[in-house]
Amino acid sequence: MRNLVRYCNEINSNLHDESESVLQVDACHVYHMPRSRGVPAEIIIHIMPDDIANNPSQVLNVNLANFMKILKRDKELAKKGKKVLTAGPEDHVLV
């Protein structure tokens, strides 16, 4: 596997805060499962919304447009040092 990409965002605007927390925990679990089996962090692209208001450390707005840029190997994101998909035709990608 060359890349693992996981995108977590609110699925339904009617979700309770508890349900959103469960989604975030699930996203973190999906990250740690392959890590515990030896998949290097360098090939994992894990994006999750930072729902802390005005957090200065937020480095990438998590939205569908940016998620698609990651999947389409956006050169501008890569130039900024952001992770983008690097898999080739012989690789398997879990999204």
Rosetta blueprint (number, residue, H / E / L):
1 M L
2 R L
3 N E
4 L E
5 V E
6 R E
7 Y E
8 C L
9 N L
10 E L
11 I L
12 N L
13 S L
14 N L
15 L L
16 H L
17 D H
18 E H
19 S H
20 E H
21 S H
22 V H
23 L H
24 Q H
25 V H
26 D H
27 A H
28 C H
29 H H
30 V H
31 Y H
32 H H
33 M H
34 P H
35 R H
36 S H
37 R L
38 G L
39 V L
40 P L
41 A H
42 E H
43 I H
44 I E
45 I E
46 H E
47 I E
48 M L
49 P L
50 D L
51 D L
52 I L
53 A L
54 N L
55 N L
56 P L
57 S L
58 Q L
59 V L
60 L L
61 N L
62 V L
63 N L
64 L H
65 A H
66 N H
67 F H
68 M H
69 K H
70 I H
71 L H
72 K L
73 R L
74 D L
75 K H
76 E H
77 L H
78 A H
79 K H
80 K L
81 G L
82 K L
83 K L
84 V L
85 L L
86 T L
87 A L
88 G L
89 P L
90 E L
91 D L
92 H L
93 V E
94 L E
95 V L
